[in-house]
Amino acid sequence: MSRSGGRPLRELVAAAGGGATWVETGAALSQALAAAVPHDAMRLAGADPRPDLAICSFSFWHGYEADFSRALLRGCHTGNDPYQWADLASRQVPAAVVGLNPGRDRRHLAARQLFTGHGVGSELRLLLRDARGVWGTLGLLRAEGGRQFDADDITAAARLTPALVAFLREYVTAVPLCPASPSPSPGVLLVGPDHDVRAATANAVEWRACLADRQAAPAWTGKAFFGGLSAATRAGATPLVVGPPAFYGRWIACQAERLGEDVSVIIQAATAAQLLPVLCSWYGLTARERQVVEQLCDAAAPKQIARRLDLSVHTVNDHLRAVFRKTGVHGRDELITALSG
């Protein structure tokens, strides 16, 4: 990736889609970004661009030490971090450097203490935002004793936003919608007040095993993810995170809600209602195309869809062809199968 973000991303997408591991993909991304912004470690996370959710559904890391990474994410999830998504989103350039000049602010002091304890100098943090929303985050880390990130580094990183959004979208949409194998039945996890998983049904254990085999990512990433769902739920949200088959092997949905002192998380193959809004974002479906697909999922034939939406049958078929082209499916049956989980 050049300083303008011009290096073709197809090599990285092909590597990820061709069986590259979580570790290999993270290393390739870090190497591609290093020409623009030198760093010692990198993390790139993808999220469906919805304004109501600040939890990423998949991520790649390279060079971050495991204990530091989990503590960093826990601070972000529990509000003990100086730059939440909302803090970055309020800026004209949605980026900041974490770990500098803590002053007396509690969150900055906590970050500085964490960084010092793990030999970290600073972290450049960037929201990957465009006109359609926030697609994820980029974090770049430099070790203690090296040059700290500055305004020039922020400018250079921000220039990479279009290329990184393009990578995330190509990564998600590069694999078939339909899974290659049947999905396990829904499972339930219980997350305690300490944000750690304390119990799981047999189906949830099966889900976690399937996902671990697919991702080949370290165990702390999953623990941090469920901890984030727990923290968001305890803050008053009812989070739903839908993850893509490029990362998980199938479209999965994790829905969390309070259950006494615990937070229950249902993990399952995404239903049509859960999946369709996400597909519209990642695949660029229009509002009208979404309406047509919703009618299709309701078992309506093109003539019925045309009557319900006050369109011609020709226009309905045009919308369906556009949906098939964008999602890579070969017809209505395949699309319905993909949406049925």
C-alpha positions, 0 to 999 in steps of 0.5 A: 500500500503506497502513501496514498493507499494506492497499492492494490488490495486484491493481493490481501483479499486473495490471501485471506480468501485463499486460506490464509490464517488470522496471523498471516492476514494480520502480518500482510496488512501490517506490512502493507500499511508500514510504508505509509505509517511506520509502526511496531504493531497493527490492529484492523477491525471491521464493523457493520456501518450502523450508527447504534453499535460500536462493536466490531464483528471481526478483526486482524491483529499483528504484533500486539501482546495478548495481555495488553490487547485484552486489557486495552479492549476491556478499557474501551468496552467499559469506558475506561479509555480516553478515546471511545468511538464517540470521541473520535467521531466528533472530530473532523478527522476521526483520529487521535493518539493515545498514551500522550500527555495524560494530565489529570484525566482519569481515562488518560492516566489509566491508558498511560499506566497500561501502556507503561506496564507493557512497554508501549509508547503510543497508539494511533487510533482511527475510525474508518468513516465515509459518507455511509458510516463507520466501517471499523477501526485502525490501531497502530502501535509504537513501542516505548522509547521510539518516536511517538505518533504525531499530526503528520502520522494522523494525516497519513493514516487518514489518507488510507481510509478509502483503501482500508474501507475497500479492503474490508468490503472486498474481504467480506463480499469475496466469499459465497453467501451460503455456508458450505456445511450445516450450522450448529443449533443456537447456543447460549453463553452466560457472561458474568459481571467480570465480563468473562464467560462463566457458562455455556450450553453444549451448542454454544461450545460447539459454535465456539469450537467451529469458529476457533477452527475457522479463524485460527485466532488466539482465544483472547480475541473471543473472550474480548468480544464477549466481554464487549457484548457484556459491557455494552449490555450492562450500559443499557444496550441490547447489542446484536453483532452479525459476523461475515462468512469470510471470517466465520465460515457462515453469517453468524449472529450474537445477540446479548441481553441482561439475565439477572446479574449475568448477560446471556449471549445467543449465538446462532446462524443469522436469521433473515431479519438479522442478516438483511440490514447487514447485507444491504450495508456490505453489498451496497443494496439500495432501499428499494432492493431491500424492499424487494428482497424482504418481499421475496423472503415473505414468499412473494412472487414477482407479480405479488411484489410488483403489486405490493410495492406499486412497481412493474414486474419488469422493474421488480425483476431488474431489482432482483437481477441487481441484487443477484449481481451484487451478492454473487448468488445465481437466483432467488432460491440461492438468495433465500437459502442464504438468508434463511441461515 
